[in-house]
Structures are given as C-alpha cells and as structure tokens.
Amino acid sequence: MDFALSSDVVEFRDEIRSIIREFVTPEIADRMHTTGVFDAPELNLELGRRGILERACPGLGKGDPIEMYVMFNELEKAGAPYDGLAVALMIAAVVNKLGTDEQKERIIPSIISGEALVCMGYSEADFGSDLASIKTRAVKDGDEWVINGSKMWTTLAQVAEWLILLTRTDLDLPKHKGLTMFMLPMNTPGITVEPVHTLGTEITNATWYDDVRVGDEAVLGDENGGWRTMTTVLAFERGVMGGTNAGVPLLRHFHEWAVANGVFDEPTTRERMARSIIDMQVATLLTMRSAWIAASGGMPGLEGSMTKVFAVEAYQRASRWTQAAAGPAGLLQFHEEGAAGEGFIEYDARHSPVMSIYGGTTEINRNNIAERHLGLPKSR
Ligand SMILES: Cc1cc2nc3c(=O)[nH]c(=O)nc-3n(C[C@H](O)[C@H](O)[C@H](O)COP(=O)(O)OP(=O)(O)OC[C@H]3O[C@@H](n4cnc5c(N)ncnc54)[C@H](O)[C@@H]3O)c2cc1C
C-alpha cells in the first residue's frame, strides 16, 4: 500500500483546488442550505469541461479511483455541495463496469460532462437495510418492461436526469436473486416525485412508478442480476466518494469562531480540536486505503464499512463537542445574528446523525465488519 500521490495526481489535485477557489463561493453554500439540494451545477460543468470528472470516474481515468478519492476529498474539505456529483459519478462508474456499449455511449458522456445528475431508487418505505426484500415490480410485456411501485429517500430526484432503479422481476427466485436494476431517464412517463424534508437540511423524495414502460436497453447488468449491480454501487459509496472528512469544514468554522471569541486558547478547546484533527487524519488514511484497494482492482466492501463507521462517528463526536463548546451561539442557524461558525455549528449537529443512515447504517456496517472481518456469527 502506497499512500504517496504521484506527481500527476498532485497536479490534478492542485487544479481541483484552483477550481474550488473560484467556484465554491459563500453563495453556493448558502444556496445549498436554502434549497436543500446538495449540488452546484456550475461547479460540475467546470469540472466536466476540464476533463476532471472523466479522469475521476473509475474505469475512465488514468490512475483512478485514487483520483476519484482526491476529487471528493478536496470538495468535502472545502465544504462544497458535492452529493449530486458523487451519486452521478458512482453510477457512471457502474455503467462503465456493467453496462452495454450502447448504454455507455448513451449515458456516460452526459454525466462526465457535468450536465446530468442521477438519483438512486433502491430504498422503499419498508425496506432500507433489507433491500433484498423490495417490492417494486418490473414485469415483461412483449418488448417492454412495465414498472409499478414506490420508492422512499430518492435523493436528487427533483433535479436528476437519470434514475437507477432496483426492481423485483422474479417472484419465484430467492429474494436476492429475483432483482433487476434499470437505468432510465427521469422524464419517462409514469414517474411522480414528492419532496421529503430531513433533519440534515437536504431535501430527499418519495417517488412513485405507475405503469412506467421501458425497453431492454434500460436493464443495467443482467436480468435478475440486480443484486450484483447493487453491491458494485455500494462498494463505491462506502468509503471512496466523500462522506469521510465532513469534520474538516466543521473544525475550520469552529476554529474561526473560537479565535474570534477568545476561547481557542483554553486547554480543553485545544485538546478537543487536536483529538478531532487526529480523527480526521485517521479517516483520511482509511479512505485512502479503500481507494488504494479499488485502484488495485479490488472491491473495498469491508474496508468501506470500516471507513464509513469510523468517519461518521468521528464527525458526530466533533459536531457534539463543538456545539456544546459554542453554547447558545451553537444553537443559532444560518443568517441568525451571532450564530457560531455562521450557522455551520448548528447545521453540522443536525447533519452528522443523518450521515450514519444513508449508504448503509452504522449498525449494518458494524454487522458487515463483525461477520466478514472478525468472523463472528450472523446477527440475524
Ligand atoms: C437523507 C437520506 C438520504 C437517502 N438517500 C437515499 C437515496 O438516494 N436512495 C436510496 O435508495 N436510499 C436513500 N436513503 C435511504 C437509506 O439508505 C436508508 O434509510 C437506510 O439504508 C436505512 O434503511 P431504513 O430507513 O429502511 O431503516 P431500517 O432498515 O428500518 O433500520 C432502522 C434501524 O434498525 C437498524 N437495523 C436494521 N437492520 C438491522 C440489522 N440487521 N442489524 C442491526 N440493526 C439493524 C438500522 O441500523 C436502523 O438503526 C437515504 C436516507 C436518508 C436518511
């Protein structure tokens, strides 16, 4: 394992940093919090225009997924809204790995140019952790598939051009085996989107599918092979694509507030800052390990779980103590006078619990580690 970045990756990182300096403005951050959409189209287009998204997309770039890790790590540390980009690029990588040539040509360019976003329709109201039990049906009707059902937590559905959708196609096969993944345009007739507001500011959605008709060209991966497609996606989601250094912008905001308010020199503040900075460094190293495994042709499923559990809990610890240390100012929100860290301290305290839910909950990731790494028996 070699954590040193090659000189061309360092150049790539520096180019991203310069784009961030130009495009990640306070207005972009403000828009993210007022709209609940964690995405910045102008930033995506610039990254696309400069070929950075293509290079960061596993299978398309040169040394990726190291580059994918580098890009998301830089965006996350800068506090940029990158969720839209993360989902889009992750799915572009899956299309590149499992899609047909026709799908690659039709779908990937729209994503790596920074123009199109993707939303993920896996979870349903009753099935999130237990995804293999989902009920949304796709039934063959002549040359077409007819999809009926509903999904919950379809984040970005209100702005995405593409939808990746997990369906049940065979009721007779064991539950993991009767699933098929589809990739279709969001403007396909029969899809309805309704917003769901969350504690962490982000607006996600409930989505409904009423006689949605698509052809075989929409099947991503093998028919009844949806579980494999699903696990390919999750391996990227847990570990390499951001979500592991969210404490870095939080600590920056807290540091500015602590200096301005004369509490930075208190020994307890400095000790807590030091502990959280060490936590972020450990999270970075765990993320780099996942990226390195992926770059070496492996699938960082287990390591991704380890990374996500550690990083999210470190972020939660940091958000709790910074809010407590800021006192009443830590309860004030964006645009409220006197808000600590201009409202970020309060925001991070709400956002950090949510991160332990999506992309696999902390308990599910702990089970994964217990079973696959420690050899403990299955919990259920
Ligand atoms: C803000 C947000 C955005 C999201 N975005 C998307 C998206 O874009 N697309 C999408 O498809 N989904 C999305 N999700 C859904 C997310 O992946 C699920 O919420 C998550 O997998 C948990 O599923 P659930 O909500 O059904 O909870 P449940 O699975 O019902 O879990 C409830 C509790 O039980 C625990 N639990 C469940 N099973 C076990 C077990 N076997 N062992 C131990 N504990 C267990 C869980 O850890 C949790 O604490 C999003 C969720 C949120 C909150």
The ligand as an ORCA input file, in Angstrom:
! r2SCAN-3c Opt
* xyz 0 1
  C     -31.037     11.789      3.935
  C     -31.176     10.418      3.350
  C     -30.905     10.222      2.022
  C     -31.069      8.976      1.451
  N     -30.872      8.834      0.102
  C     -31.177      7.656     -0.499
  C     -31.141      7.531     -1.918
  O     -30.789      8.466     -2.633
  N     -31.538      6.363     -2.477
  C     -31.950      5.296     -1.733
  O     -32.282      4.264     -2.301
  N     -31.958      5.363     -0.370
  C     -31.597      6.520      0.250
  N     -31.660      6.630      1.627
  C     -32.173      5.505      2.386
  C     -31.140      4.851      3.284
  O     -30.228      4.092      2.548
  C     -31.933      4.020      4.303
  O     -32.636      4.937      5.112
  C     -31.034      3.166      5.146
  O     -30.480      2.130      4.389
  C     -31.803      2.572      6.347
  O     -32.962      1.961      5.942
  P     -34.358      2.283      6.650
  O     -34.549      3.761      6.657
  O     -35.410      1.444      5.997
  O     -34.183      1.826      8.162
  P     -34.244      0.331      8.690
  O     -33.525     -0.573      7.765
  O     -35.660      0.009      9.021
  O     -33.388      0.459     10.012
  C     -33.930      1.005     11.228
  C     -32.894      0.788     12.314
  O     -32.682     -0.621     12.525
  C     -31.311     -0.938     12.361
  N     -31.178     -2.234     11.703
  C     -31.831     -2.644     10.576
  N     -31.446     -3.882     10.258
  C     -30.517     -4.278     11.169
  C     -29.738     -5.457     11.356
  N     -29.810     -6.480     10.511
  N     -28.885     -5.498     12.409
  C     -28.789     -4.439     13.270
  N     -29.512     -3.305     13.150
  C     -30.356     -3.214     12.105
  C     -30.750      0.171     11.482
  O     -29.347      0.333     11.655
  C     -31.526      1.388     11.965
  O     -30.933      1.900     13.125
  C     -31.477      7.877      2.245
  C     -31.720      8.067      3.602
  C     -31.581      9.317      4.157
  C     -31.877      9.486      5.609
*
